[in-house]
């Protein structure tokens, strides 16, 4: 299983509703032939300097990740909903043990 982790920092003064809408769009995303196990949320502010939001997506294997990553709707959400509100976004993919 592959875990994709995305951590982002928002631009100043981005309304919470806009962030929530972007995260919900990913939660609602369906990619044909791919099982997506996605968890996403915004920082609780428990520690200074944290990122603004995080997304984890578990996918069956590398092929499923590639299909998810290239999906047209997924890329529209990234381009139209996350890019305009994000100062930075970092990603990592790694294999889960077992």
Buried (B, 14 or more C-beta within 10 A) or exposed (E): EBBBEBBBBBEEEBEEEEBBEBBEBBEEBEBEEBEBEBEBEBBEEEEEEBBBBBBBBBBEEEEBBEBBBEBEEBEEBBEEBBEEBBEEBEEEBEEEEE
